Every structure is written in structure tokens, then in C-alpha cells.
Amino acid sequence: MTLADLERLESEHVMGTYARFPVEFVRGEGARLWDDEGNEYLDFLGGIAVVSIGHAHPALVEAVREQAGRLMHVSNLFYTEPGMRLATRLAESSLGGKVFFCNSGAEANEAAIKLARRHRRGGEIVVLSGAFHGRTYGALSATPQEEKQAPFAPLVPGFVAVPRDDPRALAAAVSERTAAVLIEPVQGESGVHPIRAEVLETARECCDRHGALLIFDEVQCGMGRTGTLWAYEQTGVRPDVMTVAKGLGGGLPIGACVTSPRYADVLRAGDHGSTFAGGPVSCAAANAVLDVVMGDGFLADVREKGEELAASLRAAGCRGVRGLGLMLAFEVEDAPGIARRALLEQRLVVNATGPTTVRLLPPLTVSREEIAEAARRIEALLSIP
Ligand SMILES: Cc1ncc(COP(=O)(O)O)c(C=O)c1O
């Protein structure tokens, strides 16, 4: 099938929820992708932070192949080892409580929101402006963006938004009616905005004072993306609950909601569930990803490469370079146009999170040569009007 065939099939049979670029990818390896005509691309988007250890990582491919060939699914009515092992590793490497598995970031946040309401019946959920927590009704209700919410009203009640950078407004919004404060420690979809320490500390204090849960959405910034396994490790603030997805499965769909010991048993039998969640293949994949990301020196290398990428972008003339680890963005006029030209003219995959922001989320395994090459391609783009 040609690209034109795919475009025709899409227009006839696929709901128009995505504006796709006119490229068909057929193969990937590391931080490289190839289209159907054999052209090679540098992938600095990683499937939006999903391809954490690169395309076709041999250990990940082997773990998936081995598990798929042995046992693909049995349901949560029975035990399988990969899920129990993964839950143990996720809990022990973070908040120390228990894990609920699901299939996506939105679902991880749904679990966290339900857990918060189970903890405080009818309680409000306080969120920050600019946040993105997903597209399902609970997660969408926690995403205070008019254009995403308005067409789907009425939303789930009880969500309160405060400005992202205003600790006093946050403190004023939290009370004994609050079930949880839900925050992305580094906002991703709004253009890579690390939340100020003072805001996170205020959230922690208010939650402690009023018995509310502090939930961190690490769907995009977790799993080593910022140079520590979890972004909260760099903030000095420990949440009660954390949500993870995207990079966790390295390409397979899996999400998780992780608690501290104190809130480990809030959700009880029958409270929540999901047919596919915690299936052995996705969990085997996540275990393989964790093996790599928790390997000796891996995260220190992510931090160094993140600094190198940020420095190279600045040297290439990019303005407003910001972010943590390999979660970076910069400002440019007509970011959507630049992202399109990056793809079609420079064969560099990035994306625009808004009219003036280009975001980079390369695989964490990206090489220093690839970082230098991506910066060269961006410099070329910025210098040719
Ligand atoms: C911080 C954050 N939370 C939640 C989500 C939703 O994840 P999913 O698309 O897997 O439902 C995203 C997706 O971009 C995200 O960046």
C-alpha cells in the first residue's frame, strides 16, 4: 500500500481525531526511524515519551517475544509472575505501598482520582492550570483547558483549578473538603514546565494539614525521563500517590497507580478493575525497560545527555530552552510549522505543544552523536526561513 492508499483509508474509515503528518514509518532502531521509501529519520519525540529505551531494543523485543510465545493473557482472576514482579519493583523503587495496573496514562489517573474519592467521599480534586491528565472523563475533568473540556460538558464535578505558579492560590483552594491535589511535577503537554519547588512544597504542606492526598502525575516525566527514575526525587517533595504510563512499557500499553504504604489499602476488592491491566506481556516489557533504566550509570547518563542537548539547542540559536533531563522544549515562532519542516525537510521527529513551543523527548538511549546531529538539523531549520 502506498501512503496515498493509507490516507484514503484513513479518511474513509478512521475518526478524524488526529492530524497526521504525511509519513508512514515502517521500522525503528534505537533513536532512528525509517519510512516506507527507506528514508532515515532521527526520532526526538520517542512516540511522545513512550519509546524510553529506543526502538527495537534487543532485551525488550526478546522479553516480549518470549512472554507472548508462552502466555499472553489469562485475566486478573489468576496470578502471573511478570505483574507481581513489576508491582514489587515499582513500589520498592518509589513510594513503598501498592500498585494498581492499567493500560494508559488517563487510566492511571482515573485510578488515582477514584482512590482519592474513596479516601475522602465527595472530596474535591485541586489541579493546576496548564495541566494535562488525559482524555477520559475523570482525567479530562482534571485537565483545565477550555477547548478540550467545553465540547464534552458536563464533566465530572468537584475539580478546582488554580494558577500553576501561585502557591497562595493553591493554599487557599485546599481545605478539609479536598480529597487530593493532583500535579504533574513537570508539565508536559502544556510545553515542558517544571513546577516550582515552592508550589510543590505548599501542596505537600496543605495536603498534610487537611488530610488530602498529594498525587503526582509522572505519566510523562517518570521512568527516567528527567534523569532520575521518578521526577519527584529531584523536587524534595514526596507524593502519596504517583501515576505512571508512557515510557513504562517502552512501546507496549501499560500504566500504573502507585501508593505510599499509608494509602495502599484504600481501594478494595470490587472497587476498580480492568480486563487487560497487568497482563503478562505488557508487564514483561515493563520489567525489561526497568532493567535497562535502573542499570548502572544509566540515569546519570540521561542527566548528562539532557544537559548536552539543552546546551546544543542554545548554541543552535534556540530561545527559551527549558526542561529536565531528556524532557526539553524551546520557543520559536510558528512551532507547528517548524515541527513539520523538521520532519519533512530535516528528517527529525519533534512536536509542537502549542503555537510557539517545540518539544523534544528522545529515547533515553539516544547517543551523544545523535544529540549533536539533531541540534545541527534544528540550527539548519532556524537559519533557513
Ligand atoms: C502528564 C500526562 N498525564 C496523562 C496523560 C494521558 O496519557 P494517555 O494518553 O496514555 O492516556 C498524558 C499524555 O500525554 C500526560 O502527558
The ligand as a Gaussian input file, in Angstrom:
#p B3LYP/6-31G(d) Opt

LIG

0 1
 C        1.170000      14.009000      32.245000
 C        0.216000      13.160000      31.458000
 N       -0.784000      12.538000      32.094000
 C       -1.656000      11.755000      31.435000
 C       -1.567000      11.587000      30.075000
 C       -2.558000      10.694000      29.363000
 O       -1.918000       9.528000      28.982000
 P       -2.605000       8.557000      27.900000
 O       -2.593000       9.280000      26.605000
 O       -1.731000       7.340000      27.918000
 O       -3.988000       8.283000      28.383000
 C       -0.541000      12.225000      29.372000
 C       -0.441000      12.073000      27.908000
 O        0.168000      12.844000      27.225000
 C        0.377000      13.035000      30.073000
 O        1.368000      13.665000      29.448000

